[in-house]
Amino acid sequence: MFRSVGGGKTCAALCVLDYAGGDYWTAPEIAEIIIMAQQGRLVRRGSNGCDYTHGPEWLWDRVAATKLAVLDEIGIRNTVSDHQYDCLKRFCDLRASQPTIYISNLGPAELSALYDDRIVSRICAGTMIEVSETDRRTS
């Protein structure tokens, strides 16, 4: 889903997640979680009450395994670092041929200019929905 700031893209995706189950992330959040894991700062509490430090593969395994993934806020900045690019590409590669909803306020041409055609090819491989509503937050 793309376009239209405040048009309800995230809300629609969350409704699908409520129905089908799965995981929701933002592109900046994925990049930050990977940095935390690389620095040894990604600590999760296990069911036994013990804390476990996770490496980056913990997140990538979860991305690959979830039955439905939603990735929001793709391209929310004017520039993209190599790390952000690599995280988005790996996310897309892990989700190839699996149910995934990608959300951006940018269209394919704008995403291509920000990232490149490889990323856009992966994101736009399935059904694309352009939301062209007015901003519901300011109405």
Backbone hydrogen bonds in HBPLUS format (Angstrom, degrees):
<---DONOR---> <-ACCEPTOR-->    atom                        ^
c    i                          cat <-CA-CA->   ^        H-A-AA   ^      H-
h    n   atom  resd res      DA  || num        DHA   H-A  angle D-A-AA Bond
n    s   type  num  typ     dist DA aas  dist angle  dist       angle   num
A0104-SER N   A0001-MET O   3.06 MM 103  6.53 149.1  2.15 148.6 158.2     1
A0002-PHE N   A0129-ILE O   3.10 MM 127  6.65 145.7  2.22 152.8 160.3     2
A0131-VAL N   A0002-PHE O   3.02 MM 129  6.13 158.5  2.07 165.1 172.0     3
A0003-ARG N   A0104-SER O   2.97 MM 101  6.42 123.5  2.29 127.0 142.3     4
A0007-GLY N   A0004-SER O   3.10 MM   3  5.21 149.7  2.20 133.7 127.5     5
A0136-ARG N   A0006-GLY O   2.84 MM 130  5.45 172.1  1.85 135.3 134.2     6
A0012-ALA N   A0008-GLY O   2.92 MM   4  6.03 159.0  1.96 148.6 153.8     7
A0013-ALA N   A0009-LYS O   3.01 MM   4  6.29 159.9  2.05 149.9 155.5     8
A0014-LEU N   A0010-THR O   2.86 MM   4  6.09 157.5  1.91 154.6 160.8     9
A0015-CYS N   A0011-CYS O   3.01 MM   4  6.26 145.3  2.13 143.4 152.6    10
A0016-VAL N   A0012-ALA O   3.10 MM   4  6.46 152.9  2.18 146.2 152.9    11
A0017-LEU N   A0013-ALA O   2.95 MM   4  6.30 155.0  2.02 146.8 154.0    12
A0018-ASP N   A0014-LEU O   2.84 MM   4  6.09 153.2  1.91 145.0 152.3    13
A0019-TYR N   A0015-CYS O   3.08 MM   4  6.33 149.6  2.17 143.4 151.0    14
A0020-ALA N   A0016-VAL O   2.78 MM   4  5.96 172.9  1.78 161.1 162.8    15
A0021-GLY N   A0017-LEU O   2.64 MM   4  4.73 147.1  1.75 129.6 139.4    16
A0023-ASP N   A0068-LEU O   2.91 MM  45  6.41 153.4  1.99 163.0 169.8    17
A0070-VAL N   A0023-ASP O   2.89 MM  47  6.29 145.8  2.01 155.4 165.0    18
A0025-TRP N   A0070-VAL O   2.90 MM  45  6.15 155.9  1.96 157.1 164.6    19
A0072-ASP N   A0025-TRP O   2.91 MM  47  6.30 161.4  1.95 144.6 149.7    20
A0030-ILE N   A0026-THR O   3.02 MM   4  6.34 156.4  2.08 156.4 161.8    21
A0027-ALA N   A0072-ASP O   2.87 MM  45  6.14 151.9  1.95 169.7 168.2    22
A0031-ALA N   A0027-ALA O   3.25 MM   4  6.54 166.8  2.27 153.4 155.8    23
A0032-GLU N   A0028-PRO O   2.99 MM   4  6.23 155.9  2.05 147.5 154.4    24
A0033-ILE N   A0029-GLU O   2.83 MM   4  6.03 161.1  1.87 155.2 160.0    25
A0034-ILE N   A0030-ILE O   3.07 MM   4  6.28 159.6  2.12 150.8 155.8    26
A0035-ILE N   A0031-ALA O   3.16 MM   4  6.43 156.2  2.22 143.0 149.2    27
A0036-MET N   A0032-GLU O   2.92 MM   4  6.20 164.2  1.95 153.9 158.0    28
A0037-ALA N   A0033-ILE O   2.88 MM   4  6.11 159.3  1.92 150.3 156.0    29
A0038-GLN N   A0034-ILE O   2.90 MM   4  6.12 156.7  1.96 149.8 156.1    30
A0039-GLN N   A0035-ILE O   3.03 MM   4  6.24 141.4  2.18 145.6 155.8    31
A0041-ARG N   A0036-MET O   2.75 MM   5  4.86 157.0  1.80 157.2 150.6    32
A0040-GLY N   A0037-ALA O   3.13 MM   3  5.05 159.1  2.18 101.0 107.2    33
A0054-HIS N   A0042-LEU O   2.79 MM  12  5.53 166.9  1.81 167.7 172.3    34
A0044-ARG N   A0052-TYR O   2.87 MM   8  5.37 160.1  1.91 154.6 156.8    35
A0052-TYR N   A0044-ARG O   2.76 MM   8  5.37 160.1  1.80 154.0 160.5    36
A0046-GLY N   A0050-CYS O   2.70 MM   4  5.39 173.0  1.70 170.0 167.6    37
A0049-GLY N   A0046-GLY O   2.96 MM   3  5.37 162.1  1.99 117.4 120.3    38
A0058-TRP N   A0055-GLY O   3.08 MM   3  5.80 152.1  2.16 120.4 127.3    39
A0059-LEU N   A0056-PRO O   3.08 MM   3  5.61 121.5  2.44 111.6 123.2    40
A0060-TRP N   A0056-PRO O   3.16 MM   4  6.53 168.6  2.17 154.4 157.3    41
A0061-ASP N   A0057-GLU O   2.78 MM   4  5.78 157.8  1.83 146.9 152.3    42
A0062-ARG N   A0058-TRP O   3.15 MM   4  6.35 152.5  2.23 139.5 146.9    43
A0062-ARG N   A0059-LEU O   3.04 MM   3  5.06 113.9  2.49  95.6 111.7    44
A0063-VAL N   A0059-LEU O   2.84 MM   4  6.15 160.6  1.87 159.0 164.5    45
A0064-ALA N   A0060-TRP O   3.01 MM   4  6.16 162.1  2.04 146.9 151.3    46
A0065-ALA N   A0061-ASP O   2.99 MM   4  6.07 143.9  2.12 141.3 151.1    47
A0066-THR N   A0062-ARG O   3.02 MM   4  5.98 148.9  2.12 156.5 159.5    48
A0069-ALA N   A0099-PRO O   3.22 MM  30  6.70 157.8  2.27 143.6 148.4    49
A0101-ILE N   A0069-ALA O   2.82 MM  32  6.32 156.8  1.88 155.2 163.2    50
A0071-LEU N   A0101-ILE O   2.83 MM  30  6.26 162.0  1.87 165.1 170.9    51
A0103-ILE N   A0071-LEU O   2.83 MM  32  6.17 154.8  1.90 161.4 160.5    52
A0074-ILE N   A0103-ILE O   3.17 MM  29  6.29 174.7  2.18 157.8 158.4    53
A0085-TYR N   A0081-SER O   2.94 MM   4  6.20 162.3  1.97 152.7 157.9    54
A0086-ASP N   A0082-ASP O   2.82 MM   4  6.02 168.1  1.84 153.9 157.1    55
A0087-CYS N   A0083-HIS O   2.93 MM   4  6.13 157.7  1.98 150.1 156.1    56
A0088-LEU N   A0084-GLN O   3.03 MM   4  6.23 164.0  2.05 149.6 153.5    57
A0089-LYS N   A0085-TYR O   2.88 MM   4  6.11 166.1  1.90 158.7 162.9    58
A0090-ARG N   A0086-ASP O   2.93 MM   4  6.06 162.6  1.96 146.7 151.8    59
A0091-PHE N   A0087-CYS O   2.94 MM   4  6.07 160.5  1.97 148.1 153.9    60
A0092-CYS N   A0088-LEU O   2.94 MM   4  6.16 168.0  1.95 153.4 156.1    61
A0093-ASP N   A0089-LYS O   2.87 MM   4  6.09 160.8  1.90 151.5 157.2    62
A0094-LEU N   A0090-ARG O   2.86 MM   4  6.04 159.4  1.90 152.8 157.9    63
A0095-ARG N   A0091-PHE O   3.04 MM   4  6.23 138.5  2.21 144.7 156.2    64
A0095-ARG N   A0092-CYS O   3.20 MM   3  5.12 127.8  2.49  92.9 106.5    65
A0096-ALA N   A0093-ASP O   3.38 MM   3  5.26 165.5  2.40 100.8 104.8    66
A0098-GLN N   A0095-ARG O   2.92 MM   3  5.24 148.0  2.03 143.7 137.6    67
A0111-LEU N   A0107-GLY O   2.94 MM   4  6.16 159.8  1.98 159.9 166.5    68
A0112-SER N   A0108-PRO O   2.90 MM   4  6.03 152.7  1.98 146.8 154.4    69
A0113-ALA N   A0109-ALA O   3.10 MM   4  6.36 147.7  2.20 141.0 148.8    70
A0114-LEU N   A0110-GLU O   3.06 MM   4  6.29 147.7  2.17 142.1 150.9    71
A0115-TYR N   A0111-LEU O   2.72 MM   4  5.79 172.8  1.73 158.7 161.1    72
A0120-VAL N   A0116-ASP O   3.25 MM   4  6.55 170.2  2.26 152.9 155.5    73
A0121-SER N   A0117-ASP O   2.83 MM   4  5.88 155.3  1.90 144.7 151.4    74
A0122-ARG N   A0118-ARG O   3.21 MM   4  6.43 153.1  2.28 141.7 147.7    75
A0122-ARG N   A0119-ILE O   3.09 MM   3  5.25 117.9  2.50  98.1 112.7    76
A0123-ILE N   A0119-ILE O   2.91 MM   4  6.21 165.9  1.93 158.5 162.5    77
A0124-CYS N   A0120-VAL O   2.84 MM   4  5.78 160.5  1.87 152.1 157.2    78
A0138-THR N   A0135-ASP O   3.37 MM   3  5.80 145.6  2.49 105.7 113.4    79
